[in-house]
């Protein structure tokens, strides 16, 4: 769907590479390898993104490294957009009918930014009538891909509403932090 908004395939792939792992920096040949596009197309797009202040360019020894500009005016918005193209998000969208009757799926921004959380916190909240083995399988695949444990919780809509109304600290810790809605509306989730 992003091809309607960002027509350049090379630019979309470059933005995905950087926004899927915002802490990383990459050099030209590595980017070319990762996005599987011609070097001239990649170089042109990197120049455009650097000029537009989306990326920083930094020379280290004999290589030029590129990294995301965290002060870019639309950084948070792009992070949210490209979080919906993460492999885990795509697996959820692809298997949504198998997962069950999903009301909400929300990712913590900490998951997207690859920030460590406390043992008692979660990266993903899933609400609805959920086929637990299906979501467990999808998350397990995501854990292999990311090389880390993905803390998540599944609950029915009634349980979620009850816990929210009774000021459950577990739920409110998640709801108060920045998040990205993969399924459902944030306004509905919080009200």
C-alpha positions in Angstrom: 0.0 0.0 0.0 2.9 2.4 0.6 3.7 2.3 -3.1 0.8 4.8 -3.7 2.4 7.3 -1.3 6.1 6.6 -1.9 6.3 5.7 -5.5 10.1 5.0 -5.5 10.6 1.3 -4.7 14.2 1.9 -3.7 13.2 4.7 -1.4 10.5 2.6 0.3 13.0 -0.2 0.8 15.6 2.1 2.2 13.1 3.7 4.6 11.9 0.3 5.7 15.5 -0.8 6.4 16.2 2.2 8.6 12.8 2.4 10.4 12.6 -1.3 11.1 15.8 -1.0 13.2 16.1 2.8 14.0 19.2 2.4 16.2 21.3 1.0 13.3 23.6 2.8 10.8 24.5 1.3 7.4 27.1 2.0 4.7 26.3 2.1 1.0 27.2 -1.4 -0.1 25.4 -2.9 2.9 22.3 -0.9 2.0 22.5 -2.0 -1.6 22.8 -5.7 -0.5 19.9 -5.3 2.0 17.4 -3.6 -0.3 18.5 -5.5 -3.5 18.4 -2.5 -5.8 21.0 -1.0 -8.2 23.8 1.0 -6.5 23.0 4.2 -8.5 19.3 4.1 -7.5 20.3 3.6 -3.9 22.9 6.4 -3.9 20.4 8.8 -5.5 17.8 7.9 -2.9 20.3 8.2 0.0 21.2 11.7 -1.4 17.6 12.7 -1.5 16.9 11.4 2.1 20.0 13.1 3.4 19.2 16.4 1.8 15.6 16.1 3.2 17.2 15.6 6.7 15.6 12.1 7.1 19.1 10.6 7.3 22.5 11.6 8.7 25.6 11.0 6.6 28.8 10.4 8.5 32.2 9.6 7.2 34.2 7.0 9.3 37.6 6.0 8.0 37.0 5.0 4.4 33.2 4.4 4.5 30.2 6.7 4.6 27.6 5.6 7.1 23.9 6.6 7.1 21.6 6.7 10.1 18.2 8.0 10.9 17.9 11.6 12.0 15.9 11.2 15.3 15.2 15.0 15.2 13.6 14.8 11.7 10.2 16.6 12.0 8.3 13.5 10.8 10.4 10.9 12.6 7.7 9.6 14.9 5.1 9.5 12.1 7.4 7.5 9.8 8.3 5.2 12.7 4.6 4.5 13.2 3.9 4.0 9.4 6.8 1.6 8.9 6.0 -0.3 12.0 3.0 -1.6 10.1 5.4 -3.1 7.6 7.5 -5.0 10.2 7.7 -8.8 9.5 5.6 -9.4 12.6 3.0 -6.9 11.6 2.8 -8.4 8.1 2.4 -11.9 9.6 -0.5 -10.6 11.8 -2.2 -9.0 8.8 -1.7 -12.1 6.7 -3.2 -14.4 9.3 -5.8 -12.1 10.9 -8.7 -14.4 10.1 -6.9 -17.3 11.8 -6.1 -15.3 14.9 -9.7 -14.9 15.8 -12.1 -12.0 16.3 -9.5 -9.3 17.0 -10.6 -6.0 18.6 -7.2 -4.5 19.2 -3.5 -5.3 18.6 -1.2 -2.6 19.8 2.6 -2.5 19.8 4.6 -0.5 22.3 7.0 2.0 20.7 9.6 0.4 22.8 9.2 -2.8 20.7 9.6 -0.8 17.5 12.7 1.0 18.8 14.1 -2.2 20.2 14.3 -0.8 23.7 14.6 -3.3 26.6 11.6 -3.5 28.9 11.1 -4.7 32.5 10.3 -8.4 32.9 6.7 -7.5 34.1 6.0 -5.3 31.1 4.8 -6.2 27.6 5.6 -5.1 24.0 2.2 -6.2 22.5 -1.4 -6.1 23.8 -3.9 -8.3 22.0 -7.6 -8.0 22.8 -10.5 -10.1 21.4 -11.6 -13.7 21.0 -8.2 -14.9 20.1 -7.0 -18.3 19.0 -4.0 -18.4 21.4 -2.0 -21.1 19.6 -2.1 -19.1 16.4 -0.8 -15.9 17.9 1.7 -17.9 19.9 3.1 -19.4 16.7 3.2 -15.9 15.0 5.0 -14.4 17.9 7.4 -17.3 18.2 8.4 -16.8 14.5 8.9 -13.1 15.3 11.2 -14.0 18.2 13.3 -16.1 15.9 13.5 -13.2 13.4 14.3 -10.5 16.0 16.5 -12.8 18.1 14.8 -11.7 21.3 11.8 -12.5 23.5 8.7 -10.6 22.7 6.5 -10.1 25.8 2.8 -10.0 25.0 -0.5 -10.6 26.6 -3.9 -11.8 25.3 -7.2 -11.0 26.9 -10.9 -10.9 26.0 -12.6 -7.6 25.6 -14.6 -8.1 28.8 -11.4 -8.8 30.8 -9.7 -5.8 29.2 -12.6 -3.5 30.0 -12.8 -4.8 33.6 -9.1 -4.4 34.2 -9.1 -0.9 32.6 -12.1 0.3 34.7 -10.4 -1.1 37.9 -7.2 0.8 37.2 -5.1 -2.3 36.8 -1.5 -1.0 36.9 -0.4 -3.7 34.3 -2.9 -2.4 31.7 -2.4 1.3 32.5 1.4 1.1 32.3 1.0 -0.1 28.7 -1.8 2.3 27.8 0.0 5.3 29.1 3.1 4.7 26.9 3.4 5.6 23.2 2.0 2.8 21.0 1.1 1.9 17.5 -2.2 0.4 16.7 -1.8 -2.6 14.3 -5.6 -3.4 14.6 -8.2 -1.1 16.0 -8.3 2.5 17.1 -6.2 4.0 19.8 -9.0 6.3 20.8 -11.3 3.3 21.4 -8.5 1.4 23.1 -8.0 4.1 25.7 -11.6 5.3 26.3 
